[in-house]
Amino acid sequence: MKRKEFYLIIEPLTERLYRFAYSLIPEDLQAEQLIIDGFNAFLIKQKKNLLRREVDFKEKRDLQVLRKIYFKAILRHISEIGLRRSSQLQDHTRLNKPSEFKAFYNLEPKLRMILSLRFDAQLTVEEIEEISQMAKYEVIEKLHNGRFLLMNELNKGVIAHG
């Protein structure tokens, strides 16, 4: 497979990848750079496998399977890089949190990552476990805690405005 073919396969995924990257680092330029870095990390690790693979673009089913595999692998790289980078950026520059969805962006990056993978990317707990490199119990715990904290924050807003 050539690089051009790879980009044709992943192009439909870019909007979803951007939303995920933005959930980790809520700043446009940083989220875009995170996607670029995730792609590059994926390409570096998978270059030999990608070059050997032949893709028939007429086979839609095979293309969908391949796209899902690439999507999860790129999410894994974005999450690894994004979590490290978000902690560095918070320590040094204090990211401006978006005014919309304030309750979500007030959560720690790992919780945002898990919630985003579950509810935006609509992945299973097992898939999140694979991407995040966390144990299943930890993924479930973070899902529970993240939802609880998010609901608490949202309820505070309702009570304050009610």
C-alpha positions as CSV (number, residue, x, y, z in Angstrom):
1,M,0.0,0.0,0.0
2,K,1.2,3.5,-0.8
3,R,0.9,6.4,1.5
4,K,-1.7,7.9,-0.7
5,E,-3.9,4.8,-0.4
6,F,-3.4,4.9,3.4
7,Y,-4.7,8.5,3.5
8,L,-7.7,7.5,1.4
9,I,-8.6,4.8,3.9
10,I,-8.2,7.0,7.0
11,E,-9.6,10.3,5.5
12,P,-13.2,9.5,6.6
13,L,-11.9,9.0,10.2
14,T,-10.3,12.5,10.6
15,E,-13.3,14.2,12.1
16,R,-13.8,11.6,14.7
17,L,-10.0,11.5,15.5
18,Y,-10.1,15.3,15.8
19,R,-13.0,15.2,18.3
20,F,-11.0,12.7,20.3
21,A,-7.8,14.7,20.2
22,Y,-9.7,17.9,21.2
23,S,-11.3,16.0,24.2
24,L,-7.7,15.4,25.4
25,I,-6.3,18.8,24.6
26,P,-9.1,21.4,24.1
27,E,-7.2,23.8,21.8
28,D,-7.5,23.7,18.0
29,L,-3.8,23.8,17.0
30,Q,-2.7,21.4,19.8
31,A,-5.5,18.9,18.8
32,E,-4.5,19.1,15.1
33,Q,-0.8,18.5,16.0
34,L,-1.8,15.6,18.2
35,I,-3.5,13.9,15.2
36,I,-0.5,14.5,13.1
37,D,1.8,13.0,15.8
38,G,-0.6,10.0,16.2
39,F,-0.6,9.4,12.5
40,N,3.2,9.6,12.3
41,A,3.7,7.3,15.3
42,F,1.3,4.8,13.7
43,L,3.1,5.0,10.4
44,I,6.5,4.5,12.0
45,K,5.4,1.4,13.9
46,Q,3.4,-0.1,11.0
47,K,5.4,0.9,8.0
48,K,6.5,-2.6,7.0
49,N,3.0,-4.0,7.4
50,L,1.4,-1.2,5.5
51,L,3.8,-1.4,2.6
52,R,3.2,-5.2,2.2
53,R,-0.6,-4.9,2.4
54,E,-2.6,-4.8,-0.8
55,V,-6.0,-3.1,-0.6
56,D,-8.9,-3.6,-3.0
57,F,-10.9,-0.4,-2.8
58,K,-13.8,-2.2,-4.5
59,E,-14.3,-4.5,-1.5
60,K,-16.3,-2.2,0.9
61,R,-16.5,-4.7,3.7
62,D,-12.7,-5.3,3.8
63,L,-12.2,-1.5,3.6
64,Q,-14.5,-1.0,6.7
65,V,-12.6,-3.7,8.7
66,L,-9.3,-2.2,7.8
67,R,-10.5,1.3,8.6
68,K,-11.7,0.1,12.1
69,I,-8.3,-1.5,12.8
70,Y,-6.5,1.6,11.8
71,F,-8.9,3.8,13.7
72,K,-8.3,2.0,17.0
73,A,-4.5,1.8,16.4
74,I,-4.3,5.6,15.7
75,L,-6.6,6.3,18.8
76,R,-4.1,4.4,20.9
77,H,-1.2,6.5,19.7
78,I,-3.2,9.7,20.1
79,S,-4.2,8.7,23.6
80,E,-0.6,7.9,24.7
81,I,0.8,11.1,23.3
82,G,-2.2,13.2,24.3
83,L,-2.2,12.2,28.0
84,R,1.5,13.0,28.3
85,R,1.2,16.3,26.4
86,S,-2.0,17.4,28.3
87,S,-0.2,17.0,31.6
88,Q,2.8,19.0,30.3
89,L,0.6,21.7,28.9
90,Q,-1.5,22.0,32.1
91,D,1.7,22.3,34.1
92,H,3.3,24.9,31.9
93,T,0.6,26.9,30.1
94,R,-2.7,26.3,31.7
95,L,-4.9,25.4,28.8
96,N,-7.9,27.6,28.3
97,K,-10.9,25.4,28.9
98,P,-13.7,25.9,26.4
99,S,-16.7,27.7,27.7
100,E,-19.0,25.2,26.2
101,F,-19.2,21.8,27.9
102,K,-17.3,23.2,30.9
103,A,-18.3,20.3,33.1
104,F,-16.7,17.9,30.7
105,Y,-13.5,19.9,30.3
106,N,-13.1,20.3,34.0
107,L,-12.6,16.5,34.3
108,E,-9.0,15.2,34.3
109,P,-7.7,14.1,30.9
110,K,-7.9,10.4,31.6
111,L,-11.6,10.6,32.5
112,R,-12.3,12.7,29.4
113,M,-10.4,10.2,27.3
114,I,-12.4,7.2,28.6
115,L,-15.8,9.0,28.3
116,S,-15.0,10.2,24.8
117,L,-14.0,6.7,23.7
118,R,-17.1,5.2,25.1
119,F,-19.8,7.8,24.2
120,D,-18.4,9.7,21.2
121,A,-16.4,6.9,19.5
122,Q,-18.9,4.3,20.8
123,L,-16.3,1.7,21.6
124,T,-16.9,-1.2,24.0
125,V,-15.2,-1.5,27.3
126,E,-12.9,-4.2,25.9
127,E,-11.9,-1.9,23.0
128,I,-11.2,1.0,25.4
129,E,-9.1,-1.4,27.5
130,E,-7.0,-2.2,24.4
131,I,-6.6,1.4,23.4
132,S,-6.0,2.9,26.8
133,Q,-3.7,0.1,28.0
134,M,-5.7,0.0,31.3
135,A,-7.1,-3.0,33.0
136,K,-10.8,-3.7,32.5
137,Y,-11.7,-2.8,36.1
138,E,-9.9,0.5,35.7
139,V,-11.8,1.4,32.5
140,I,-15.1,0.5,34.2
141,E,-14.1,2.5,37.3
142,K,-13.2,5.6,35.2
143,L,-16.4,5.3,33.2
144,H,-18.4,5.2,36.4
145,N,-16.4,8.0,38.1
146,G,-16.4,10.2,35.0
147,R,-20.2,9.9,34.6
148,F,-20.8,10.5,38.3
149,L,-18.6,13.6,38.3
150,L,-20.1,14.9,35.1
151,M,-23.6,14.5,36.4
152,N,-22.7,16.1,39.7
153,E,-21.3,19.1,37.8
154,L,-24.3,19.4,35.6
155,N,-26.7,19.1,38.5
156,K,-24.9,22.0,40.3
157,G,-25.5,24.1,37.2
158,V,-29.2,23.2,37.1
159,I,-29.6,24.0,40.9
160,A,-27.7,27.3,40.5
161,H,-29.9,28.4,37.6
162,G,-33.1,26.9,38.9
